[in-house]
Amino acid sequence: MSQLILKPGREKSLLRRHPWIFSGAVGEMRGPIGIGETVEVRSVQGEFLAWAAFSPQSQIVARVWSWDETDVIGPEFFRKRLTAAIARRQLSVSSNQLSVIGDQPAINNERSLITDNCSLITGRLVHAESDGLPGLILDRYGDTLVMQSLSAGPEHWRDTLAELALELTGAARVFERSDADVRQLEGLSMRIASIKGDEPPERIIIEENGLKFAVDVRRGHKTGFYLDQRLNRARVRALAAGRDVLDCFCYTGGFTVNALTGGASSVTAVDASADALSMVAENLALNQLPLDRVELLDGDVFQLLRKFRDSRKSFDMIILDPPKFAPTAAQAEKAARGYKDINLLAFKLLRPGGLLVTFSCSGGISDDLFQKIVASAALDAGVNAQILEHLHQSPDHPVALNFPEGAYLKGLVTISS
């Protein structure tokens, strides 16, 4: 077995069970090691530390599969990990309380956390490092599984993982969306393709919190839909009654549809993608919502916010759900300026008593830093504001205690006065 021998003292993070090994921590490599292959990680004293997937072109040179020396990294290992990840999703939702409904996987149970009592099973089944499967994303939309291999390990085991996913879920197909930018850091090319089963339909209609949404798994963002915002969309729905709402970076209208369903007086939905806006209209029609209370604007959010400010336009609720400005902590300073700009402009557009629902999905921006950015924006806007709620990703995107980086989505509901 090929080995990575760490430099003296560089095993501390592994002893705390953090799953990443950076290239600077490696003192010696023994044996030929191919990309994605399993390596044995040992301390300079020879102590076994972990089994990991090797990624020679990445700064994260290895990601840990297991800390148990008796494990054999192969199909049965992945079967156990996938089974355990799927079983963790078998939770019911009732009055926002979560309760376990069974110890064993119940993939077709319509009262699971990821279905929310819907006719189609929809949600995240595997959340990478947080489920002990670094770099692997597996989402389900009805009978279609969408898989992302974001690092060398799941890329190496791609076919095995796809076969096991079909077996364990009973889905009809596995479609691959391995087209995220982070693959370039691993030396991997982009790939969008069917892995198992036939091609997915052009549109998959899912249900979430009683609402219907069309999902395009081939061309949509991420795996087709922002599953991580499920509970936050429901929260916006509960707060929207009687308000004029501005939904920025609206994508296919998840927040827009929920705001209208919640009784918003009007919604202005903004996105730079005409294709996304056409799907907003599609989703409004799916839910038989009144189009006369919606304005769809194709344009740059920063420019439109400035235009609204200059024309003294105002709103009772503004939703900011921008794309990832800072994938890593190294980009946090530049990203902070972008977050501050849009939040400052949003505060200037809020009426007294208005709500700002603002998010960051950037892993390089911590909860604490994001709150400081929003506070600074309110100060510069001359607005007094209070935090009503902290928002995070849906529970089917769990966060392992040994991997805090898994908590990437953070949000605030603030009220201005």
Beta strands, then each sheet from edge to edge (+ up, - down):
strand 1: 3-6
strand 2: 20-22
strand 3: 26-30
strand 4: 38-42
strand 5: 48-54
strand 6: 60-66
strand 7: 91-94
strand 8: 97-100
strand 9: 122-127
strand 10: 136-141
strand 11: 144-149
strand 12: 173-178
strand 13: 191-196
strand 14: 204-208
strand 15: 211-215
strand 16: 244-248
strand 17: 266-271
strand 18: 294-298
strand 19: 315-320
strand 20: 350-360
strand 21: 385-392
strand 22: 410-416
sheet 1: 2+ 6- 5+ 4- 1- 3+
sheet 2: 7+ 8-
sheet 3: 9+ 10- 11+ 12+ 13-
sheet 4: 14+ 15-
sheet 5: 18+ 17+ 16+ 19+ 20+ 22- 21+
end
